[in-house]
C-alpha cells in the first residue's frame, strides 16, 4: 500500500465530512471482517508513531442514501498475524489510541495552516 497525503483543499476535516473527496485521489483498501464481509475504505494517510505504523481510513458508503456526515475516519494499526503476514488491527489500548488520534489531528491542523 502506498503512502498518500491527505489533501485538505476541499476538505472540512473538523467534522471529517469527506463528501467532496474524489475516490481517485486515494488508494482504495478492502478489509474483510470476521463474518467474511468486505468493506471498502479510502486510505487517507499513514502515520508513523513510536515505532508503529497506523493507517487512517475513511469508509466508502455503499448506501447512497446514507448520511455522509456520519462517516468518520478510522485509525488501524499495522500488525502481524500468526503466520507473520501483515494485517490491520484495532487499537485496543485507550492511551495508544489517544496518542495516535492526537498525532492525526495535529497533522490535519498543520496541513490546513499550510493551505491558508
N, C-alpha and C positions, 0 to 999 in steps of 0.2 A: 504494500500500500504506500503510495507516495504522500509526502507531506504537502499540505496545501495551506496557504494563508487564508484567513477569514477576511473577505472583502466587506468592509463596513460602509462603503459609499452609499449603498441602497439598503442599509440595514438599520433597524431600530432595535439595537441589542439590549436596551434596558428591559424590555419585556420578552426578548427573544422571539419576536414576530418576524419570521423569515419568508413571508409570502412573496416578497419581491425577488428573492434569490432564484436564479435560473439553475436548475439541476446540473446543467453542463459545466458550471463553474467549479463544481466539487466532484470528487470521486464518489461513486455510489457503493455502499457497503451493504451486503445482505447477511444478516445474522439469523441463525436458526435457534428457536427457543427449545425448551425441554420437551415440548409436545411435538416437535418437528415442523413447526410453522415458521416460514421465512418472513422476515421483516426487513424492509429497505430503509436505509439511512443515508443522509449526506454526510460525508466526512469533512467537517468544518475545519478542524485543526488537530495538531498533535502537540502535546506538551511533554517536556522532559522535566522531571522534578525529583530531586533527591535520589537519583539513580534509577527511577522507574519511568516508564512511558505510558502516557494516557491519551486516549482518543476522545475528541469532542464530536459527538454525532447529533444530527437533527433527524427525527423520524420523518419519513415521507408518508404523508397521509394517503391511504388507499381510498378513503371515503371522501369524495369531492365535497360533500355537504358538511363535513366535519369543520368545526370552528378552528381555523389555523392558529388563532391566538392561544389556544390551549396547548399547542405543541411547545415543548421546552427541550433545549439541548440536554443531552445526557453525556456523562463522562464515564468511560470504562477504562480499566487498567489492562495493559498488555501483560499476559502471564503465560505460563506453560501448562499443558495438560499432562496426564500421567505418562504419555509416550514422548514428551518433550516438544510437542508441536505447539505453535503459538495459538493463543486464544484470548478473547476479550472477556474480562471478568468484572462483575460488580465490585465496587469499592465498599467493603463491609465495615471498615473502621471509620467511625464518625470523624475523628480527628484528621485522618488522612484525607477523607472526602472534603472537609472544610479547607485544608491546605490547597488541594487541587482546585476547588471551586474559586477560592480567593485568587490563585495564580491566573486562572482563566479570566476572571473579572478584571484583574489588573491589566492583562494583555489586551482585552477588549477596550478598556478605557484609554490605554496608551495609543492604540491604533486609531481610536476615534479622535484623539487630540492631534494626531499627525495629519488627519484629513481635514481638519478645520482651518 
